[in-house]
Amino acid sequence: MTVFFSKACELGLQAVLFLSIKKEKIIFNAEEVSKELKVPKEFVSKVLQILTVSGIVGSKKGKNGGFYLAKNPNQVKLIDIVEAIDGLDVFKSCVLGFPGCSIEKPCPVHNKWGVLRDEAYKMLSDETLEQLKEKTIQKITSL
């Protein structure tokens, strides 16, 4: 578990990365994704439904239904997934939760957190799923 994102967001990132390394428009049901990622099926289903609303993931109902990556991997960045599940408030708010934390009225870690926050945002915004494909394949096959 990270400090930065919710467990749902972590799973969403993993699930979309998993879908991105598969052939285009191949449908995986929640059970197949849950087995690959070693997480509960119900949790996978809930998170992928959230990502369906955002348009990152597509779904097909019915007996042979499931989920697939709805966008080209060249069009999706990790920040898109974070925004769909957790939103971007973590990149705008005080890490300690102080209201009104700002340059004029900084919290004790304001300056250091700002650098880390900005770097994290940049990292999540820089590469597309396609650019992360080889590293994703290596990681998922090692699970």
C-alpha positions as a Markdown table, in Angstrom:
| # | Residue | x | y | z |
|---|---|---|---|---|
| 1 | Met | 0.0 | 0.0 | 0.0 |
| 2 | Thr | 1.3 | 3.4 | -0.9 |
| 3 | Val | 0.8 | 6.6 | 0.9 |
| 4 | Phe | 0.1 | 8.4 | -2.3 |
| 5 | Phe | -2.9 | 6.6 | -3.8 |
| 6 | Ser | -5.9 | 4.6 | -2.7 |
| 7 | Lys | -5.8 | 0.8 | -3.0 |
| 8 | Ala | -8.4 | 1.1 | -5.7 |
| 9 | Cys | -6.1 | 3.4 | -7.6 |
| 10 | Glu | -3.2 | 1.1 | -7.3 |
| 11 | Leu | -5.3 | -1.8 | -8.6 |
| 12 | Gly | -6.6 | 0.4 | -11.4 |
| 13 | Leu | -3.1 | 1.2 | -12.5 |
| 14 | Gln | -2.1 | -2.5 | -12.4 |
| 15 | Ala | -5.3 | -3.6 | -14.3 |
| 16 | Val | -4.9 | -1.0 | -17.0 |
| 17 | Leu | -1.3 | -1.9 | -17.5 |
| 18 | Phe | -2.3 | -5.5 | -17.7 |
| 19 | Leu | -4.9 | -4.8 | -20.4 |
| 20 | Ser | -2.4 | -2.6 | -22.3 |
| 21 | Ile | 0.0 | -5.5 | -22.9 |
| 22 | Lys | -2.7 | -7.7 | -24.4 |
| 23 | Lys | -3.9 | -7.7 | -28.0 |
| 24 | Glu | -6.2 | -4.9 | -28.9 |
| 25 | Lys | -9.9 | -5.3 | -27.9 |
| 26 | Ile | -9.3 | -8.8 | -26.3 |
| 27 | Ile | -11.9 | -9.1 | -23.6 |
| 28 | Phe | -10.9 | -10.3 | -20.1 |
| 29 | Asn | -13.5 | -11.0 | -17.4 |
| 30 | Ala | -12.9 | -9.8 | -13.9 |
| 31 | Glu | -11.9 | -13.3 | -12.7 |
| 32 | Glu | -9.2 | -13.5 | -15.3 |
| 33 | Val | -7.8 | -10.1 | -14.4 |
| 34 | Ser | -8.0 | -11.0 | -10.7 |
| 35 | Lys | -6.1 | -14.2 | -11.1 |
| 36 | Glu | -3.3 | -12.5 | -13.1 |
| 37 | Leu | -2.9 | -9.7 | -10.6 |
| 38 | Lys | -3.7 | -11.9 | -7.5 |
| 39 | Val | -6.4 | -9.6 | -6.1 |
| 40 | Pro | -10.1 | -10.2 | -5.3 |
| 41 | Lys | -12.4 | -10.5 | -8.3 |
| 42 | Glu | -15.1 | -8.2 | -6.8 |
| 43 | Phe | -12.5 | -5.5 | -6.3 |
| 44 | Val | -11.2 | -5.8 | -9.8 |
| 45 | Ser | -14.7 | -5.6 | -11.2 |
| 46 | Lys | -15.6 | -2.5 | -9.2 |
| 47 | Val | -12.4 | -0.7 | -10.2 |
| 48 | Leu | -12.7 | -1.6 | -13.9 |
| 49 | Gln | -16.3 | -0.3 | -13.8 |
| 50 | Ile | -15.0 | 3.1 | -12.6 |
| 51 | Leu | -12.5 | 3.1 | -15.4 |
| 52 | Thr | -15.2 | 2.2 | -17.9 |
| 53 | Val | -17.1 | 5.4 | -16.9 |
| 54 | Ser | -13.9 | 7.4 | -17.6 |
| 55 | Gly | -13.6 | 5.8 | -21.1 |
| 56 | Ile | -10.2 | 4.3 | -20.5 |
| 57 | Val | -11.6 | 0.8 | -20.2 |
| 58 | Gly | -14.4 | -0.6 | -22.3 |
| 59 | Ser | -16.8 | -3.4 | -21.3 |
| 60 | Lys | -19.0 | -5.9 | -22.9 |
| 61 | Lys | -22.0 | -7.3 | -21.1 |
| 62 | Gly | -23.2 | -10.9 | -21.2 |
| 63 | Lys | -22.0 | -14.5 | -21.0 |
| 64 | Asn | -18.7 | -13.7 | -22.9 |
| 65 | Gly | -18.4 | -10.2 | -21.5 |
| 66 | Gly | -15.6 | -8.5 | -19.7 |
| 67 | Phe | -13.2 | -5.6 | -20.0 |
| 68 | Tyr | -10.7 | -4.3 | -22.5 |
| 69 | Leu | -8.6 | -1.3 | -23.0 |
| 70 | Ala | -10.9 | 1.2 | -24.8 |
| 71 | Lys | -8.1 | 3.6 | -25.9 |
| 72 | Asn | -4.9 | 3.1 | -27.8 |
| 73 | Pro | -2.0 | 2.5 | -25.4 |
| 74 | Asn | -0.3 | 5.5 | -27.0 |
| 75 | Gln | -3.1 | 7.8 | -25.8 |
| 76 | Val | -3.2 | 6.8 | -22.1 |
| 77 | Lys | -0.8 | 7.9 | -19.4 |
| 78 | Leu | -0.8 | 6.8 | -15.8 |
| 79 | Ile | -2.0 | 10.2 | -14.6 |
| 80 | Asp | -5.2 | 9.6 | -16.6 |
| 81 | Ile | -5.9 | 6.5 | -14.5 |
| 82 | Val | -5.1 | 8.3 | -11.2 |
| 83 | Glu | -7.4 | 11.1 | -12.2 |
| 84 | Ala | -10.2 | 8.7 | -13.0 |
| 85 | Ile | -10.1 | 6.9 | -9.7 |
| 86 | Asp | -8.6 | 9.2 | -7.0 |
| 87 | Gly | -8.7 | 12.6 | -8.7 |
| 88 | Leu | -5.8 | 15.0 | -8.7 |
| 89 | Asp | -6.3 | 16.6 | -5.3 |
| 90 | Val | -3.3 | 14.8 | -3.9 |
| 91 | Phe | -1.2 | 17.0 | -6.3 |
| 92 | Lys | -2.8 | 20.2 | -5.0 |
| 93 | Ser | -3.3 | 19.7 | -1.3 |
| 94 | Cys | -1.2 | 19.8 | 1.8 |
| 95 | Val | 0.4 | 16.4 | 2.5 |
| 96 | Leu | -0.2 | 17.0 | 6.2 |
| 97 | Gly | -3.8 | 18.0 | 5.7 |
| 98 | Phe | -3.4 | 21.6 | 6.9 |
| 99 | Pro | -6.1 | 23.9 | 5.5 |
| 100 | Gly | -4.7 | 27.0 | 3.8 |
| 101 | Cys | -1.2 | 25.6 | 3.3 |
| 102 | Ser | 0.5 | 27.8 | 0.7 |
| 103 | Ile | 3.8 | 29.5 | -0.1 |
| 104 | Glu | 2.7 | 32.4 | 2.1 |
| 105 | Lys | 1.6 | 30.1 | 5.0 |
| 106 | Pro | 3.6 | 26.8 | 4.5 |
| 107 | Cys | 3.2 | 23.7 | 6.6 |
| 108 | Pro | 6.5 | 22.2 | 8.1 |
| 109 | Val | 7.1 | 20.1 | 5.0 |
| 110 | His | 5.6 | 22.3 | 2.3 |
| 111 | Asn | 8.7 | 23.0 | 0.3 |
| 112 | Lys | 10.1 | 19.4 | 0.3 |
| 113 | Trp | 6.6 | 17.9 | -0.4 |
| 114 | Gly | 6.1 | 20.3 | -3.3 |
| 115 | Val | 9.2 | 19.0 | -5.0 |
| 116 | Leu | 8.2 | 15.4 | -4.5 |
| 117 | Arg | 4.6 | 16.0 | -5.5 |
| 118 | Asp | 5.7 | 17.8 | -8.7 |
| 119 | Glu | 8.1 | 15.0 | -9.6 |
| 120 | Ala | 5.5 | 12.4 | -9.0 |
| 121 | Tyr | 3.0 | 14.2 | -11.3 |
| 122 | Lys | 5.6 | 14.6 | -14.0 |
| 123 | Met | 6.6 | 10.9 | -13.8 |
| 124 | Leu | 2.9 | 9.8 | -14.1 |
| 125 | Ser | 2.4 | 12.3 | -17.0 |
| 126 | Asp | 5.5 | 11.6 | -19.1 |
| 127 | Glu | 5.1 | 8.1 | -20.5 |
| 128 | Thr | 2.2 | 6.4 | -22.3 |
| 129 | Leu | 1.1 | 2.8 | -21.6 |
| 130 | Glu | 2.8 | 1.9 | -24.9 |
| 131 | Gln | 6.1 | 3.2 | -23.7 |
| 132 | Leu | 5.8 | 1.2 | -20.5 |
| 133 | Lys | 4.9 | -2.0 | -22.3 |
| 134 | Glu | 8.2 | -4.0 | -21.9 |
| 135 | Lys | 8.6 | -3.2 | -18.2 |
| 136 | Thr | 4.9 | -4.0 | -17.7 |
| 137 | Ile | 5.3 | -7.4 | -19.4 |
| 138 | Gln | 8.3 | -8.2 | -17.2 |
| 139 | Lys | 6.5 | -7.2 | -14.0 |
| 140 | Ile | 3.2 | -9.0 | -14.7 |
| 141 | Thr | 4.9 | -12.2 | -15.8 |
| 142 | Ser | 6.8 | -12.2 | -12.5 |
| 143 | Leu | 3.7 | -12.1 | -10.3 |
